[in-house]
Amino acid sequence: MNLPDLYQPPVADAPRESLAEPADFFEQVHLNKPALGGVAEAVSREDWDDATKALAGIFRQRGFASPLLQPTTVSDAQETIRRADEAVQLKIGDAGESPFAFDGRIIWRESPVTTICRFPHFEPLTAAYEQAKHPKYANAIVRDIRDYIASVSIEDAMPLHVKGNRNGRMFREGNPWQNNYLLVRFERWLRALHAVRDSPELTDEDLLSAIRCIIEDARWAKPQIEAGFPAANNLKLAMARYLIEVGLLLPEMAIAPECIASGRDLFTSLVMQSVYPDGAYDELTIGYSISTINSMCRLMLAMPGDKALHAVRDRILQAIRYNMALTRPTDGMPPAYGDVNPFVLARDELVEHAQRLGLHWVAHVATSGRKSEPPDFTAFPPAGESQYGGYYVMRDGFKADAMYMVIDGGPCGTNHVHMDKLSFEMCAMGQPFIVDPGSCGYFTQDEDTDSDRHVNLSYGYHHNNLTINGVDQTETRNRSDTPLQNRWEPGLADGRIDIFESSYRFDQAVHLNNPGEPLLPIEHRRRVVFVRGVGWLMEDVLTGDMMDVISVEQQFQCPATISPRQLAENHWQLISAAGPVLHVVGWDATWQGRVAIGETEPPVGVNRDSHHWNCWTNAGRGWCAQPMSKRGGAQPSPMLLFQAKLTLPHIRRVWFAPARSVSDSVTIARVDAADVIKVSGHDGPVTLRSTTDELSVV
């Protein structure tokens, strides 16, 4: 077979070898195991029917249940049955994707459902069979495994790193052996086979055909994984897990010990490499980070006596601590930085792992203070700890009505990144007021509408930072191999204030998706002072070599539940549907505010194309992602936008103060002519002195 060079494996000994002949397959079985005596005897006689029956019987009897395989969790039984019934009729979609109706059989290559080879429909089918035990669900599972095996041959296998990505666009050829497809397909097949193992719809031949296909894939993948295929750490970790899971869940196969040994070595080295000493996972996308940390914990639970895995236990505990310390008080969920909004089920699993591993305070922050005891910190990271990931939390407690702000002062991350340096979320009085816009579903068959629009929310102008002359932040995938040097001083003035300071340069890189975008010799330095129990002072300091007048836009994205209202020229209220209010007060009449909501065109001066995935669209400001349960589209949501034309240097000051209702009075910080800022705190006044060079406590 003549494949293009791109499709050649990175190592020569990765076998594209079919095991369809019984003799070839049973050669891959560990026949010396005592439990396989009946299989070995039948193989010695070349009685393949008896050998098949004996090995299938062993698989049926023991099943494939394991802590490594997440159980199919049903949050809505009726919805699960509905989706399973659609899958029976070959109407299939992935998370955040409207289902596509296949005509008679699934199209596995050049498929309208881009991720079809990781079997997204097996989630509802497996859960529905476990719930209802109806044979139609078992029959659909067997039907689709059988059809996949008949349609996709290992002899056509592409290397793991080939994503089916051409000129920046997802194209429909796809790659069934793409690294993250392999692991997910393997896990979904085994969960499904475990569920239907006693069903008459699953014949012995079908069961062993599925195992044969899994082993063909593993033999093809293992040398590439060992050689270090090109990928980000999260995908390499997934492949380390894949090898370990193949070995642990299919110990009857000869390749199992080798898979476990290789996977273990790779896994332990990648944990130490990808989890920073402070616990941040280097991808720095919170939803994916939580899922990855859960998988680390599942491996530890599945191999309790493995010394190599438990040597990285402390680093995994740090990762749990880091991600759960970021949780909002309003709902106990982490912020939605990067792709894929954190899921409640993934958060709950992480809480369960944390408690098993002794981090009992995690239940406190996940339940808005209703369970367990609080941690020994409030601000995060605690004073004196090294900073690598760059997420910082200012809060006055963990209960639902606590004041809370999380801000990004770290590197962009290594994968699934958004242009959100210095962007923040802010909650108070039990309400989210300023939020990260989140992430839309990757795939959809729907036409975009105003109520279900799959918007690319990764761009800087969707986040709570600045756009200058139509230029927003650029995407630079990176990590922090040395501790960050941000200013982070929690607990100053006898514990009354926290101070954060970091910066972003608009000339640091060319936009990956927009290489012609102009660069600006401007530094944006953001300072935040949190006066506990009172409010936040934010200063955006702009300096640089530009002599011309520049146009600056300051963006504060609100959820759809917020109604902005202007009280005075520089005084706005963000009014929640539940009643509490956040006052947003500026001091410079140069800046004019307006509300952007559901805009369809990007800001003037920003030239975007929509090639970043072929099913995302680009839009203007004023959008937030809906939960994936609502197909992952975006909904119009108000953005409070301040605009000004100014010269450098410049300081833009904004004061944020929450109140129980629109009629309640709030403390407003005062700025005098000498750049001295005074705030009346609950435990006495706080006085600050601010210039373009420095912010200090007086």
Buried (B, 14 or more C-beta within 10 A) or exposed (E): EEEEEEBEBBBEEBBBEBBBEBEEBBEBBBBEBEEBEBBBBBBEEEBBEBBBBBBBBBBBEEEBEBBBBBEBEBEEEEEBBEBBBBBBEBBBBBBBBBBBEBEEEBBBBEBBBBBBBBBBBBBBBBBBBBBBEBEBBBBBBBBBBBEBBEEBBBEEBBBBBBBBEEEEEBEBEBBBBBBBBBBBBBBBBBBBBBBBBEBEBBBBEBBBBBBBBBBBBBBBBBBBBBEEBEBBBBBBBBBBBBBBBBBBBBBBBBBBEBBBBBBBBBBBEBBEEBBBBBBBBBBBBBBBBBBBBBBBBBBBBBBEEBEEBBEBBEBBBBBBBBBBBBBBBBBBBBBBBBBBBBBBEBBBBBBBBBBEBEBBBBBBBBBBBEBBEEBEBBBBBBEEBEBBBBBBBBBBBBBBBBBBBBBBBBBBBBBBBBBBBBBBBBBBBBBBBBBBBBBBBBBBBBEBEEEBBBBBBBBBBBBBBBBBBBBBBBBBBBBBEEEBEBEBBBBBBEEBBBBBBBBBBBBBBBBBBBEEBEBBEBBBBBBBBBBBBBBBBBBBBBBBEBEEEBBBBBBBBBBBBBBBEBEEEBBBBBBBEEBBBBBBBBBBEBBEBEBBBBBBEBBEBBEBEBBBBEBBBBBBBBBBBBEBEEBBBBBBBBBBBBBBEBEBEBBBBBBBBBBBEEEEEBBBBEBEEEBEBBBEBEEEEBEBEBEBEEBEBE
